[in-house]
C-alpha cells in the first residue's frame, strides 16, 4: 500500500513499485481539480513498526521472534 497523508490518498499494487505508480496516478488526477486546496509544506511523518503482545485466542495468529 502507498499513502500520501497530506491529502489522505492511498493506493495499492501487487508490488511496491506498482503501488507507488498507482499512487502517483491517483495524485495527478486529484490535483487536476482546480478547486482542490493544495497542501502546505509539512514536516515528514514518522513511520515505524510497533509490536504488541496479544493475549487470548488472537495471540496465536502471529508469532514473534522476540
PDBQT receptor file of N, H, CA, C and O in Angstrom, charges set to zero:
ATOM      1  N   UNK A   1       0.842  -1.175   0.000  1.00  0.00    +0.000 N 
ATOM      2  CA  UNK A   1       0.000   0.000   0.000  1.00  0.00    +0.000 C 
ATOM      3  C   UNK A   1       0.890   1.242   0.000  1.00  0.00    +0.000 C 
ATOM      4  O   UNK A   1       1.937   1.253   0.646  1.00  0.00    +0.000 OA
ATOM      5  N   UNK A   2       0.490   2.258  -0.701  1.00  0.00    +0.000 N 
ATOM      6  H   UNK A   2      -0.361   2.248  -1.226  1.00  0.00    +0.000 HD
ATOM      7  CA  UNK A   2       1.193   3.541  -0.733  1.00  0.00    +0.000 C 
ATOM      8  C   UNK A   2       0.208   4.614  -0.281  1.00  0.00    +0.000 C 
ATOM      9  O   UNK A   2      -0.968   4.579  -0.642  1.00  0.00    +0.000 OA
ATOM     10  N   UNK A   3       0.698   5.571   0.517  1.00  0.00    +0.000 N 
ATOM     11  H   UNK A   3       1.653   5.599   0.811  1.00  0.00    +0.000 HD
ATOM     12  CA  UNK A   3      -0.171   6.575   1.117  1.00  0.00    +0.000 C 
ATOM     13  C   UNK A   3       0.467   7.948   1.032  1.00  0.00    +0.000 C 
ATOM     14  O   UNK A   3       1.671   8.101   1.242  1.00  0.00    +0.000 OA
ATOM     15  N   UNK A   4      -0.353   8.952   0.722  1.00  0.00    +0.000 N 
ATOM     16  H   UNK A   4      -1.331   8.829   0.551  1.00  0.00    +0.000 HD
ATOM     17  CA  UNK A   4       0.054  10.352   0.785  1.00  0.00    +0.000 C 
ATOM     18  C   UNK A   4      -0.794  10.989   1.885  1.00  0.00    +0.000 C 
ATOM     19  O   UNK A   4      -1.913  11.427   1.621  1.00  0.00    +0.000 OA
ATOM     20  N   UNK A   5      -0.275  11.046   3.120  1.00  0.00    +0.000 N 
ATOM     21  H   UNK A   5       0.635  10.690   3.334  1.00  0.00    +0.000 HD
ATOM     22  CA  UNK A   5      -1.098  11.523   4.233  1.00  0.00    +0.000 C 
ATOM     23  C   UNK A   5      -1.476  12.997   4.146  1.00  0.00    +0.000 C 
ATOM     24  O   UNK A   5      -2.472  13.403   4.745  1.00  0.00    +0.000 OA
ATOM     25  N   UNK A   6      -0.715  13.804   3.423  1.00  0.00    +0.000 N 
ATOM     26  H   UNK A   6       0.094  13.474   2.937  1.00  0.00    +0.000 HD
ATOM     27  CA  UNK A   6      -1.028  15.231   3.322  1.00  0.00    +0.000 C 
ATOM     28  C   UNK A   6      -2.391  15.474   2.696  1.00  0.00    +0.000 C 
ATOM     29  O   UNK A   6      -3.066  16.442   3.045  1.00  0.00    +0.000 OA
ATOM     30  N   UNK A   7      -2.805  14.611   1.777  1.00  0.00    +0.000 N 
ATOM     31  H   UNK A   7      -2.256  13.824   1.494  1.00  0.00    +0.000 HD
ATOM     32  CA  UNK A   7      -4.109  14.778   1.129  1.00  0.00    +0.000 C 
ATOM     33  C   UNK A   7      -5.007  13.564   1.345  1.00  0.00    +0.000 C 
ATOM     34  O   UNK A   7      -6.084  13.475   0.756  1.00  0.00    +0.000 OA
ATOM     35  N   UNK A   8      -4.568  12.628   2.187  1.00  0.00    +0.000 N 
ATOM     36  H   UNK A   8      -3.693  12.700   2.665  1.00  0.00    +0.000 HD
ATOM     37  CA  UNK A   8      -5.343  11.441   2.543  1.00  0.00    +0.000 C 
ATOM     38  C   UNK A   8      -5.744  10.624   1.321  1.00  0.00    +0.000 C 
ATOM     39  O   UNK A   8      -6.914  10.283   1.143  1.00  0.00    +0.000 OA
ATOM     40  N   UNK A   9      -4.757  10.314   0.483  1.00  0.00    +0.000 N 
ATOM     41  H   UNK A   9      -3.807  10.590   0.628  1.00  0.00    +0.000 HD
ATOM     42  CA  UNK A   9      -4.985   9.471  -0.692  1.00  0.00    +0.000 C 
ATOM     43  C   UNK A   9      -4.068   8.264  -0.586  1.00  0.00    +0.000 C 
ATOM     44  O   UNK A   9      -2.887   8.396  -0.266  1.00  0.00    +0.000 OA
ATOM     45  N   UNK A  10      -4.622   7.085  -0.856  1.00  0.00    +0.000 N 
ATOM     46  H   UNK A  10      -5.582   6.978  -1.116  1.00  0.00    +0.000 HD
ATOM     47  CA  UNK A  10      -3.857   5.845  -0.804  1.00  0.00    +0.000 C 
ATOM     48  C   UNK A  10      -4.110   5.038  -2.063  1.00  0.00    +0.000 C 
ATOM     49  O   UNK A  10      -5.104   5.243  -2.759  1.00  0.00    +0.000 OA
ATOM     50  N   UNK A  11      -3.199   4.117  -2.346  1.00  0.00    +0.000 N 
ATOM     51  H   UNK A  11      -2.391   3.951  -1.780  1.00  0.00    +0.000 HD
ATOM     52  CA  UNK A  11      -3.360   3.229  -3.485  1.00  0.00    +0.000 C 
ATOM     53  C   UNK A  11      -2.688   1.903  -3.162  1.00  0.00    +0.000 C 
ATOM     54  O   UNK A  11      -1.954   1.789  -2.180  1.00  0.00    +0.000 OA
ATOM     55  N   UNK A  12      -2.943   0.912  -3.991  1.00  0.00    +0.000 N 
ATOM     56  H   UNK A  12      -3.539   1.005  -4.789  1.00  0.00    +0.000 HD
ATOM     57  CA  UNK A  12      -2.382  -0.414  -3.801  1.00  0.00    +0.000 C 
ATOM     58  C   UNK A  12      -1.787  -0.919  -5.103  1.00  0.00    +0.000 C 
ATOM     59  O   UNK A  12      -2.027  -0.356  -6.171  1.00  0.00    +0.000 OA
ATOM     60  N   UNK A  13      -1.013  -1.979  -5.000  1.00  0.00    +0.000 N 
ATOM     61  H   UNK A  13      -0.818  -2.436  -4.133  1.00  0.00    +0.000 HD
ATOM     62  CA  UNK A  13      -0.460  -2.638  -6.170  1.00  0.00    +0.000 C 
ATOM     63  C   UNK A  13       0.066  -3.997  -5.777  1.00  0.00    +0.000 C 
ATOM     64  O   UNK A  13       0.158  -4.316  -4.592  1.00  0.00    +0.000 OA
ATOM     65  N   UNK A  14       0.412  -4.799  -6.768  1.00  0.00    +0.000 N 
ATOM     66  H   UNK A  14       0.337  -4.539  -7.731  1.00  0.00    +0.000 HD
ATOM     67  CA  UNK A  14       0.938  -6.135  -6.492  1.00  0.00    +0.000 C 
ATOM     68  C   UNK A  14       2.391  -6.078  -6.030  1.00  0.00    +0.000 C 
ATOM     69  O   UNK A  14       2.906  -7.057  -5.490  1.00  0.00    +0.000 OA
ATOM     70  N   UNK A  15       3.050  -4.950  -6.234  1.00  0.00    +0.000 N 
ATOM     71  H   UNK A  15       2.632  -4.155  -6.672  1.00  0.00    +0.000 HD
ATOM     72  CA  UNK A  15       4.419  -4.746  -5.776  1.00  0.00    +0.000 C 
ATOM     73  C   UNK A  15       4.525  -3.323  -5.239  1.00  0.00    +0.000 C 
ATOM     74  O   UNK A  15       3.623  -2.509  -5.440  1.00  0.00    +0.000 OA
ATOM     75  N   UNK A  16       5.620  -3.027  -4.560  1.00  0.00    +0.000 N 
ATOM     76  H   UNK A  16       6.353  -3.688  -4.397  1.00  0.00    +0.000 HD
ATOM     77  CA  UNK A  16       5.836  -1.674  -4.060  1.00  0.00    +0.000 C 
ATOM     78  C   UNK A  16       5.873  -0.679  -5.208  1.00  0.00    +0.000 C 
ATOM     79  O   UNK A  16       5.275   0.394  -5.128  1.00  0.00    +0.000 OA
ATOM     80  N   UNK A  17       6.571  -1.037  -6.268  1.00  0.00    +0.000 N 
ATOM     81  H   UNK A  17       7.056  -1.909  -6.332  1.00  0.00    +0.000 HD
ATOM     82  CA  UNK A  17       6.682  -0.149  -7.431  1.00  0.00    +0.000 C 
ATOM     83  C   UNK A  17       5.320   0.137  -8.049  1.00  0.00    +0.000 C 
ATOM     84  O   UNK A  17       5.031   1.275  -8.416  1.00  0.00    +0.000 OA
ATOM     85  N   UNK A  18       4.488  -0.882  -8.164  1.00  0.00    +0.000 N 
ATOM     86  H   UNK A  18       4.722  -1.807  -7.866  1.00  0.00    +0.000 HD
ATOM     87  CA  UNK A  18       3.152  -0.707  -8.736  1.00  0.00    +0.000 C 
ATOM     88  C   UNK A  18       2.278   0.155  -7.824  1.00  0.00    +0.000 C 
ATOM     89  O   UNK A  18       1.517   0.993  -8.308  1.00  0.00    +0.000 OA
ATOM     90  N   UNK A  19       2.382  -0.044  -6.511  1.00  0.00    +0.000 N 
ATOM     91  H   UNK A  19       3.000  -0.725  -6.117  1.00  0.00    +0.000 HD
ATOM     92  CA  UNK A  19       1.601   0.762  -5.562  1.00  0.00    +0.000 C 
ATOM     93  C   UNK A  19       1.995   2.233  -5.664  1.00  0.00    +0.000 C 
ATOM     94  O   UNK A  19       1.133   3.111  -5.625  1.00  0.00    +0.000 OA
ATOM     95  N   UNK A  20       3.290   2.504  -5.794  1.00  0.00    +0.000 N 
ATOM     96  H   UNK A  20       3.990   1.791  -5.825  1.00  0.00    +0.000 HD
ATOM     97  CA  UNK A  20       3.750   3.892  -5.908  1.00  0.00    +0.000 C 
ATOM     98  C   UNK A  20       3.302   4.495  -7.239  1.00  0.00    +0.000 C 
ATOM     99  O   UNK A  20       2.876   5.649  -7.279  1.00  0.00    +0.000 OA
ATOM    100  N   UNK A  21       3.392   3.734  -8.319  1.00  0.00    +0.000 N 
ATOM    101  H   UNK A  21       3.738   2.796  -8.287  1.00  0.00    +0.000 HD
ATOM    102  CA  UNK A  21       2.931   4.230  -9.624  1.00  0.00    +0.000 C 
ATOM    103  C   UNK A  21       1.433   4.518  -9.586  1.00  0.00    +0.000 C 
ATOM    104  O   UNK A  21       0.983   5.525 -10.134  1.00  0.00    +0.000 OA
ATOM    105  N   UNK A  22       0.662   3.653  -8.948  1.00  0.00    +0.000 N 
ATOM    106  H   UNK A  22       1.027   2.836  -8.503  1.00  0.00    +0.000 HD
ATOM    107  CA  UNK A  22      -0.780   3.866  -8.835  1.00  0.00    +0.000 C 
ATOM    108  C   UNK A  22      -1.086   5.090  -7.967  1.00  0.00    +0.000 C 
ATOM    109  O   UNK A  22      -2.019   5.840  -8.255  1.00  0.00    +0.000 OA
ATOM    110  N   UNK A  23      -0.300   5.290  -6.904  1.00  0.00    +0.000 N 
ATOM    111  H   UNK A  23       0.458   4.680  -6.670  1.00  0.00    +0.000 HD
ATOM    112  CA  UNK A  23      -0.489   6.468  -6.065  1.00  0.00    +0.000 C 
ATOM    113  C   UNK A  23      -0.163   7.731  -6.853  1.00  0.00    +0.000 C 
ATOM    114  O   UNK A  23      -0.891   8.719  -6.761  1.00  0.00    +0.000 OA
ATOM    115  N   UNK A  24       0.913   7.710  -7.620  1.00  0.00    +0.000 N 
ATOM    116  H   UNK A  24       1.503   6.907  -7.695  1.00  0.00    +0.000 HD
ATOM    117  CA  UNK A  24       1.285   8.878  -8.433  1.00  0.00    +0.000 C 
ATOM    118  C   UNK A  24       0.145   9.237  -9.387  1.00  0.00    +0.000 C 
ATOM    119  O   UNK A  24      -0.196  10.411  -9.533  1.00  0.00    +0.000 OA
ATOM    120  N   UNK A  25      -0.444   8.231 -10.033  1.00  0.00    +0.000 N 
ATOM    121  H   UNK A  25      -0.167   7.278  -9.914  1.00  0.00    +0.000 HD
ATOM    122  CA  UNK A  25      -1.558   8.474 -10.949  1.00  0.00    +0.000 C 
ATOM    123  C   UNK A  25      -2.768   9.045 -10.203  1.00  0.00    +0.000 C 
ATOM    124  O   UNK A  25      -3.423   9.968 -10.688  1.00  0.00    +0.000 OA
ATOM    125  N   UNK A  26      -3.055   8.497  -9.033  1.00  0.00    +0.000 N 
ATOM    126  H   UNK A  26      -2.523   7.748  -8.639  1.00  0.00    +0.000 HD
ATOM    127  CA  UNK A  26      -4.195   8.990  -8.245  1.00  0.00    +0.000 C 
ATOM    128  C   UNK A  26      -3.978  10.441  -7.826  1.00  0.00    +0.000 C 
ATOM    129  O   UNK A  26      -4.914  11.240  -7.846  1.00  0.00    +0.000 OA
ATOM    130  N   UNK A  27      -2.746  10.785  -7.447  1.00  0.00    +0.000 N 
ATOM    131  H   UNK A  27      -1.985  10.137  -7.431  1.00  0.00    +0.000 HD
ATOM    132  CA  UNK A  27      -2.453  12.159  -7.054  1.00  0.00    +0.000 C 
ATOM    133  C   UNK A  27      -2.552  13.119  -8.233  1.00  0.00    +0.000 C 
ATOM    134  O   UNK A  27      -3.050  14.235  -8.083  1.00  0.00    +0.000 OA
ATOM    135  N   UNK A  28      -2.082  12.693  -9.407  1.00  0.00    +0.000 N 
ATOM    136  H   UNK A  28      -1.678  11.786  -9.528  1.00  0.00    +0.000 HD
ATOM    137  CA  UNK A  28      -2.187  13.547 -10.595  1.00  0.00    +0.000 C 
ATOM    138  C   UNK A  28      -3.647  13.832 -10.911  1.00  0.00    +0.000 C 
ATOM    139  O   UNK A  28      -4.006  14.969 -11.219  1.00  0.00    +0.000 OA
ATOM    140  N   UNK A  29      -4.488  12.811 -10.838  1.00  0.00    +0.000 N 
ATOM    141  H   UNK A  29      -4.196  11.888 -10.588  1.00  0.00    +0.000 HD
ATOM    142  CA  UNK A  29      -5.919  13.000 -11.093  1.00  0.00    +0.000 C 
ATOM    143  C   UNK A  29      -6.549  13.899 -10.032  1.00  0.00    +0.000 C 
ATOM    144  O   UNK A  29      -7.378  14.752 -10.349  1.00  0.00    +0.000 OA
ATOM    145  N   UNK A  30      -6.160  13.708  -8.786  1.00  0.00    +0.000 N 
ATOM    146  H   UNK A  30      -5.487  13.014  -8.529  1.00  0.00    +0.000 HD
ATOM    147  CA  UNK A  30      -6.695  14.512  -7.690  1.00  0.00    +0.000 C 
ATOM    148  C   UNK A  30      -6.368  15.989  -7.887  1.00  0.00    +0.000 C 
ATOM    149  O   UNK A  30      -7.237  16.845  -7.716  1.00  0.00    +0.000 OA
ATOM    150  N   UNK A  31      -5.119  16.291  -8.246  1.00  0.00    +0.000 N 
ATOM    151  H   UNK A  31      -4.414  15.596  -8.385  1.00  0.00    +0.000 HD
ATOM    152  CA  UNK A  31      -4.695  17.681  -8.377  1.00  0.00    +0.000 C 
ATOM    153  C   UNK A  31      -5.111  18.331  -9.694  1.00  0.00    +0.000 C 
ATOM    154  O   UNK A  31      -4.891  19.527  -9.884  1.00  0.00    +0.000 OA
ATOM    155  N   UNK A  32      -5.705  17.566 -10.604  1.00  0.00    +0.000 N 
ATOM    156  H   UNK A  32      -5.884  16.595 -10.450  1.00  0.00    +0.000 HD
ATOM    157  CA  UNK A  32      -6.260  18.165 -11.821  1.00  0.00    +0.000 C 
ATOM    158  C   UNK A  32      -7.446  19.067 -11.502  1.00  0.00    +0.000 C 
ATOM    159  O   UNK A  32      -7.743  19.989 -12.262  1.00  0.00    +0.000 OA
ATOM    160  N   UNK A  33      -8.121  18.813 -10.394  1.00  0.00    +0.000 N 
ATOM    161  H   UNK A  33      -7.880  18.064  -9.777  1.00  0.00    +0.000 HD
ATOM    162  CA  UNK A  33      -9.272  19.611  -9.978  1.00  0.00    +0.000 C 
ATOM    163  C   UNK A  33      -8.782  20.979  -9.519  1.00  0.00    +0.000 C 
ATOM    164  O   UNK A  33      -8.024  21.075  -8.554  1.00  0.00    +0.000 OA
ATOM    165  N   UNK A  34      -9.203  22.022 -10.194  1.00  0.00    +0.000 N 
ATOM    166  H   UNK A  34      -9.819  21.944 -10.978  1.00  0.00    +0.000 HD
ATOM    167  CA  UNK A  34      -8.764  23.386  -9.891  1.00  0.00    +0.000 C 
ATOM    168  C   UNK A  34      -9.204  23.858  -8.500  1.00  0.00    +0.000 C 
ATOM    169  O   UNK A  34      -8.552  24.718  -7.909  1.00  0.00    +0.000 OA
ATOM    170  N   UNK A  35     -10.295  23.307  -7.977  1.00  0.00    +0.000 N 
ATOM    171  H   UNK A  35     -10.824  22.608  -8.458  1.00  0.00    +0.000 HD
ATOM    172  CA  UNK A  35     -10.846  23.759  -6.704  1.00  0.00    +0.000 C 
ATOM    173  C   UNK A  35     -10.206  23.092  -5.487  1.00  0.00    +0.000 C 
ATOM    174  O   UNK A  35     -10.505  23.462  -4.352  1.00  0.00    +0.000 OA
ATOM    175  N   UNK A  36      -9.343  22.130  -5.709  1.00  0.00    +0.000 N 
ATOM    176  H   UNK A  36      -9.100  21.829  -6.631  1.00  0.00    +0.000 HD
ATOM    177  CA  UNK A  36      -8.706  21.418  -4.607  1.00  0.00    +0.000 C 
ATOM    178  C   UNK A  36      -7.718  22.343  -3.908  1.00  0.00    +0.000 C 
ATOM    179  O   UNK A  36      -6.920  23.027  -4.550  1.00  0.00    +0.000 OA
ATOM    180  N   UNK A  37      -7.787  22.349  -2.580  1.00  0.00    +0.000 N 
ATOM    181  H   UNK A  37      -8.435  21.794  -2.059  1.00  0.00    +0.000 HD
ATOM    182  CA  UNK A  37      -6.834  23.141  -1.805  1.00  0.00    +0.000 C 
ATOM    183  C   UNK A  37      -5.506  22.391  -1.771  1.00  0.00    +0.000 C 
ATOM    184  O   UNK A  37      -5.433  21.264  -1.281  1.00  0.00    +0.000 OA
ATOM    185  N   UNK A  38      -4.464  23.019  -2.292  1.00  0.00    +0.000 N 
ATOM    186  H   UNK A  38      -4.523  23.935  -2.690  1.00  0.00    +0.000 HD
ATOM    187  CA  UNK A  38      -3.150  22.389  -2.343  1.00  0.00    +0.000 C 
ATOM    188  C   UNK A  38      -2.568  22.341  -0.930  1.00  0.00    +0.000 C 
ATOM    189  O   UNK A  38      -2.724  23.289  -0.162  1.00  0.00    +0.000 OA
ATOM    190  N   UNK A  39      -1.897  21.240  -0.587  1.00  0.00    +0.000 N 
ATOM    191  H   UNK A  39      -1.770  20.469  -1.212  1.00  0.00    +0.000 HD
ATOM    192  CA  UNK A  39      -1.333  21.140   0.763  1.00  0.00    +0.000 C 
ATOM    193  C   UNK A  39      -0.172  22.113   0.948  1.00  0.00    +0.000 C 
ATOM    194  O   UNK A  39       0.554  22.429   0.006  1.00  0.00    +0.000 OA
ATOM    195  N   UNK A  40      -0.018  22.576   2.180  1.00  0.00    +0.000 N 
ATOM    196  H   UNK A  40      -0.608  22.319   2.946  1.00  0.00    +0.000 HD
ATOM    197  CA  UNK A  40       1.139  23.400   2.504  1.00  0.00    +0.000 C 
ATOM    198  C   UNK A  40       2.272  22.464   2.895  1.00  0.00    +0.000 C 
ATOM    199  O   UNK A  40       2.036  21.303   3.232  1.00  0.00    +0.000 OA
ATOM    200  N   UNK A  41       3.479  22.957   2.852  1.00  0.00    +0.000 N 
ATOM    201  H   UNK A  41       3.671  23.900   2.579  1.00  0.00    +0.000 HD
ATOM    202  CA  UNK A  41       4.617  22.121   3.202  1.00  0.00    +0.000 C 
ATOM    203  C   UNK A  41       4.527  21.756   4.680  1.00  0.00    +0.000 C 
ATOM    204  O   UNK A  41       4.356  22.624   5.536  1.00  0.00    +0.000 OA
ATOM    205  N   UNK A  42       4.644  20.479   4.963  1.00  0.00    +0.000 N 
ATOM    206  H   UNK A  42       4.783  19.774   4.267  1.00  0.00    +0.000 HD
ATOM    207  CA  UNK A  42       4.568  19.993   6.335  1.00  0.00    +0.000 C 
ATOM    208  C   UNK A  42       5.808  19.164   6.651  1.00  0.00    +0.000 C 
ATOM    209  O   UNK A  42       6.568  18.793   5.756  1.00  0.00    +0.000 OA
ATOM    210  N   UNK A  43       5.996  18.887   7.913  1.00  0.00    +0.000 N 
ATOM    211  H   UNK A  43       5.378  19.188   8.640  1.00  0.00    +0.000 HD
ATOM    212  CA  UNK A  43       7.087  18.014   8.307  1.00  0.00    +0.000 C 
ATOM    213  C   UNK A  43       6.759  16.593   7.884  1.00  0.00    +0.000 C 
ATOM    214  O   UNK A  43       5.592  16.206   7.830  1.00  0.00    +0.000 OA
ATOM    215  N   UNK A  44       7.789  15.823   7.587  1.00  0.00    +0.000 N 
ATOM    216  H   UNK A  44       8.738  16.138   7.632  1.00  0.00    +0.000 HD
ATOM    217  CA  UNK A  44       7.598  14.430   7.201  1.00  0.00    +0.000 C 
ATOM    218  C   UNK A  44       7.024  13.648   8.378  1.00  0.00    +0.000 C 
ATOM    219  O   UNK A  44       7.449  13.844   9.517  1.00  0.00    +0.000 OA
ATOM    220  N   UNK A  45       6.065  12.768   8.116  1.00  0.00    +0.000 N 
ATOM    221  H   UNK A  45       5.719  12.608   7.191  1.00  0.00    +0.000 HD
ATOM    222  CA  UNK A  45       5.503  11.969   9.205  1.00  0.00    +0.000 C 
ATOM    223  C   UNK A  45       6.528  10.935   9.684  1.00  0.00    +0.000 C 
ATOM    224  O   UNK A  45       7.437  10.561   8.942  1.00  0.00    +0.000 OA
ATOM    225  N   UNK A  46       6.375  10.490  10.898  1.00  0.00    +0.000 N 
ATOM    226  H   UNK A  46       5.637  10.793  11.500  1.00  0.00    +0.000 HD
ATOM    227  CA  UNK A  46       7.207   9.416  11.422  1.00  0.00    +0.000 C 
ATOM    228  C   UNK A  46       6.494   8.111  11.122  1.00  0.00    +0.000 C 
ATOM    229  O   UNK A  46       5.333   7.930  11.489  1.00  0.00    +0.000 OA
ATOM    230  N   UNK A  47       7.185   7.210  10.461  1.00  0.00    +0.000 N 
ATOM    231  H   UNK A  47       8.129   7.357  10.163  1.00  0.00    +0.000 HD
ATOM    232  CA  UNK A  47       6.618   5.911  10.111  1.00  0.00    +0.000 C 
ATOM    233  C   UNK A  47       7.453   4.842  10.787  1.00  0.00    +0.000 C 
ATOM    234  O   UNK A  47       8.676   4.818  10.648  1.00  0.00    +0.000 OA
ATOM    235  N   UNK A  48       6.788   3.953  11.524  1.00  0.00    +0.000 N 
ATOM    236  H   UNK A  48       5.794   3.973  11.637  1.00  0.00    +0.000 HD
ATOM    237  CA  UNK A  48       7.511   2.914  12.246  1.00  0.00    +0.000 C 
ATOM    238  C   UNK A  48       6.633   1.678  12.391  1.00  0.00    +0.000 C 
ATOM    239  O   UNK A  48       5.440   1.706  12.091  1.00  0.00    +0.000 OA
ATOM    240  N   UNK A  49       7.235   0.615  12.849  1.00  0.00    +0.000 N 
ATOM    241  H   UNK A  49       8.204   0.593  13.093  1.00  0.00    +0.000 HD
ATOM    242  CA  UNK A  49       6.510  -0.629  13.138  1.00  0.00    +0.000 C 
ATOM    243  C   UNK A  49       6.449  -0.771  14.652  1.00  0.00    +0.000 C 
ATOM    244  O   UNK A  49       7.453  -0.604  15.345  1.00  0.00    +0.000 OA
ATOM    245  N   UNK A  50       5.271  -1.079  15.153  1.00  0.00    +0.000 N 
ATOM    246  H   UNK A  50       4.455  -1.215  14.591  1.00  0.00    +0.000 HD
ATOM    247  CA  UNK A  50       5.081  -1.274  16.579  1.00  0.00    +0.000 C 
ATOM    248  C   UNK A  50       4.586  -2.693  16.799  1.00  0.00    +0.000 C 
ATOM    249  O   UNK A  50       3.625  -3.125  16.163  1.00  0.00    +0.000 OA
ATOM    250  N   UNK A  51       5.230  -3.410  17.687  1.00  0.00    +0.000 N 
ATOM    251  H   UNK A  51       6.011  -3.059  18.204  1.00  0.00    +0.000 HD
ATOM    252  CA  UNK A  51       4.796  -4.769  18.014  1.00  0.00    +0.000 C 
ATOM    253  C   UNK A  51       4.115  -4.756  19.371  1.00  0.00    +0.000 C 
ATOM    254  O   UNK A  51       4.607  -4.139  20.317  1.00  0.00    +0.000 OA
ATOM    255  N   UNK A  52       2.996  -5.431  19.461  1.00  0.00    +0.000 N 
ATOM    256  H   UNK A  52       2.597  -5.932  18.693  1.00  0.00    +0.000 HD
ATOM    257  CA  UNK A  52       2.280  -5.555  20.722  1.00  0.00    +0.000 C 
ATOM    258  C   UNK A  52       1.971  -7.022  20.973  1.00  0.00    +0.000 C 
ATOM    259  O   UNK A  52       1.766  -7.793  20.036  1.00  0.00    +0.000 OA
ATOM    260  N   UNK A  53       1.939  -7.391  22.215  1.00  0.00    +0.000 N 
ATOM    261  H   UNK A  53       2.106  -6.765  22.976  1.00  0.00    +0.000 HD
ATOM    262  CA  UNK A  53       1.601  -8.766  22.582  1.00  0.00    +0.000 C 
ATOM    263  C   UNK A  53       0.095  -8.830  22.797  1.00  0.00    +0.000 C 
ATOM    264  O   UNK A  53      -0.477  -7.987  23.488  1.00  0.00    +0.000 OA
ATOM    265  N   UNK A  54      -0.542  -9.830  22.205  1.00  0.00    +0.000 N 
ATOM    266  H   UNK A  54      -0.077 -10.515  21.643  1.00  0.00    +0.000 HD
ATOM    267  CA  UNK A  54      -1.986 -10.005  22.325  1.00  0.00    +0.000 C 
ATOM    268  C   UNK A  54      -2.249 -11.281  23.100  1.00  0.00    +0.000 C 
ATOM    269  O   UNK A  54      -1.761 -12.347  22.725  1.00  0.00    +0.000 OA
ATOM    270  N   UNK A  55      -3.013 -11.184  24.176  1.00  0.00    +0.000 N 
ATOM    271  H   UNK A  55      -3.409 -10.318  24.481  1.00  0.00    +0.000 HD
ATOM    272  CA  UNK A  55      -3.370 -12.360  24.969  1.00  0.00    +0.000 C 
ATOM    273  C   UNK A  55      -4.682 -12.928  24.471  1.00  0.00    +0.000 C 
ATOM    274  O   UNK A  55      -5.520 -12.192  23.948  1.00  0.00    +0.000 OA
ATOM    275  N   UNK A  56      -4.869 -14.219  24.627  1.00  0.00    +0.000 N 
ATOM    276  H   UNK A  56      -4.189 -14.816  25.052  1.00  0.00    +0.000 HD
ATOM    277  CA  UNK A  56      -6.117 -14.857  24.233  1.00  0.00    +0.000 C 
ATOM    278  C   UNK A  56      -5.989 -15.549  22.894  1.00  0.00    +0.000 C 
ATOM    279  O   UNK A  56      -4.883 -15.696  22.373  1.00  0.00    +0.000 OA
ATOM    280  N   UNK A  57      -7.115 -15.979  22.327  1.00  0.00    +0.000 N 
ATOM    281  H   UNK A  57      -8.013 -15.860  22.750  1.00  0.00    +0.000 HD
ATOM    282  CA  UNK A  57      -7.108 -16.752  21.080  1.00  0.00    +0.000 C 
ATOM    283  C   UNK A  57      -6.431 -16.027  19.918  1.00  0.00    +0.000 C 
ATOM    284  O   UNK A  57      -5.764 -16.671  19.108  1.00  0.00    +0.000 OA
ATOM    285  N   UNK A  58      -6.583 -14.714  19.815  1.00  0.00    +0.000 N 
ATOM    286  H   UNK A  58      -7.125 -14.191  20.473  1.00  0.00    +0.000 HD
ATOM    287  CA  UNK A  58      -5.978 -13.981  18.702  1.00  0.00    +0.000 C 
ATOM    288  C   UNK A  58      -4.463 -13.943  18.820  1.00  0.00    +0.000 C 
ATOM    289  O   UNK A  58      -3.780 -13.680  17.830  1.00  0.00    +0.000 OA
ATOM    290  N   UNK A  59      -3.915 -14.200  20.017  1.00  0.00    +0.000 N 
ATOM    291  H   UNK A  59      -4.470 -14.413  20.821  1.00  0.00    +0.000 HD
ATOM    292  CA  UNK A  59      -2.480 -14.181  20.227  1.00  0.00    +0.000 C 
ATOM    293  C   UNK A  59      -1.743 -15.232  19.419  1.00  0.00    +0.000 C 
ATOM    294  O   UNK A  59      -0.536 -15.109  19.208  1.00  0.00    +0.000 OA
ATOM    295  N   UNK A  60      -2.439 -16.258  18.965  1.00  0.00    +0.000 N 
ATOM    296  H   UNK A  60      -3.419 -16.357  19.136  1.00  0.00    +0.000 HD
ATOM    297  CA  UNK A  60      -1.790 -17.324  18.192  1.00  0.00    +0.000 C 
ATOM    298  C   UNK A  60      -1.747 -17.012  16.694  1.00  0.00    +0.000 C 
ATOM    299  O   UNK A  60      -1.166 -17.779  15.927  1.00  0.00    +0.000 OA
ATOM    300  N   UNK A  61      -2.348 -15.910  16.268  1.00  0.00    +0.000 N 
ATOM    301  H   UNK A  61      -2.820 -15.287  16.891  1.00  0.00    +0.000 HD
ATOM    302  CA  UNK A  61      -2.387 -15.595  14.843  1.00  0.00    +0.000 C 
ATOM    303  C   UNK A  61      -1.022 -15.223  14.303  1.00  0.00    +0.000 C 
ATOM    304  O   UNK A  61      -0.716 -15.527  13.150  1.00  0.00    +0.000 OA
ATOM    305  N   UNK A  62      -0.200 -14.579  15.098  1.00  0.00    +0.000 N 
ATOM    306  H   UNK A  62      -0.449 -14.332  16.034  1.00  0.00    +0.000 HD
ATOM    307  CA  UNK A  62       1.093 -14.131  14.626  1.00  0.00    +0.000 C 
ATOM    308  C   UNK A  62       2.135 -14.354  15.713  1.00  0.00    +0.000 C 
ATOM    309  O   UNK A  62       1.927 -13.995  16.872  1.00  0.00    +0.000 OA
ATOM    310  N   UNK A  63       3.235 -14.940  15.334  1.00  0.00    +0.000 N 
ATOM    311  H   UNK A  63       3.404 -15.231  14.392  1.00  0.00    +0.000 HD
ATOM    312  CA  UNK A  63       4.277 -15.156  16.323  1.00  0.00    +0.000 C 
ATOM    313  C   UNK A  63       5.419 -14.204  16.094  1.00  0.00    +0.000 C 
ATOM    314  O   UNK A  63       5.598 -13.686  14.992  1.00  0.00    +0.000 OA
ATOM    315  N   UNK A  64       6.175 -13.977  17.111  1.00  0.00    +0.000 N 
ATOM    316  H   UNK A  64       6.029 -14.398  18.007  1.00  0.00    +0.000 HD
ATOM    317  CA  UNK A  64       7.290 -13.041  17.053  1.00  0.00    +0.000 C 
ATOM    318  C   UNK A  64       8.565 -13.767  17.475  1.00  0.00    +0.000 C 
ATOM    319  O   UNK A  64       8.506 -14.697  18.280  1.00  0.00    +0.000 OA
ATOM    320  N   UNK A  65       9.706 -13.358  16.947  1.00  0.00    +0.000 N 
ATOM    321  H   UNK A  65       9.753 -12.603  16.293  1.00  0.00    +0.000 HD
ATOM    322  CA  UNK A  65      10.969 -13.984  17.318  1.00  0.00    +0.000 C 
ATOM    323  C   UNK A  65      11.647 -13.234  18.456  1.00  0.00    +0.000 C 
ATOM    324  O   UNK A  65      12.837 -13.426  18.706  1.00  0.00    +0.000 OA
ATOM    325  N   UNK A  66      10.883 -12.369  19.157  1.00  0.00    +0.000 N 
ATOM    326  H   UNK A  66       9.917 -12.214  18.954  1.00  0.00    +0.000 HD
ATOM    327  CA  UNK A  66      11.437 -11.581  20.278  1.00  0.00    +0.000 C 
ATOM    328  C   UNK A  66      11.821 -12.478  21.433  1.00  0.00    +0.000 C 
ATOM    329  O   UNK A  66      12.301 -11.994  22.458  1.00  0.00    +0.000 OA
TER     330      UNK A  66
